[in-house]
């Protein structure tokens, strides 16, 4: 049996990667149930695999092939 080990990404990097404002990630935590954790009580980290799944599920491709989140 293989256990999933999350790869964590900080909120600023996650927001840049998804093309959204960090405040949007905060809103999505409650509305979409994003997996997140605090590191040292301050830094918010998100599960990169889950973000990737959301990106792939809720995105369209621009002319340049860059993903843009539509959710």
KAKAZI-V761314 format. One record per backbone hydrogen bond with DSSP energy under -0.5 kcal/mol. NH is the residue of the N-H (numbers start at 1). CO is the residue of the C=O. If there is no record, write none. Layout:
nh,co
NH,CO
NH,CO
This chain:
nh,co
6,4
8,6
9,46
11,44
14,10
15,11
16,12
17,13
18,14
19,15
20,15
24,21
25,21
26,22
27,23
28,24
29,25
30,26
30,27
31,27
32,28
33,28
34,28
37,45
39,43
40,38
42,39
43,39
45,37
46,9
47,35
48,7
48,46
51,47
52,48
53,49
54,50
55,51
56,52
57,53
58,54
60,68
62,66
65,62
68,60
69,18
70,58
71,58
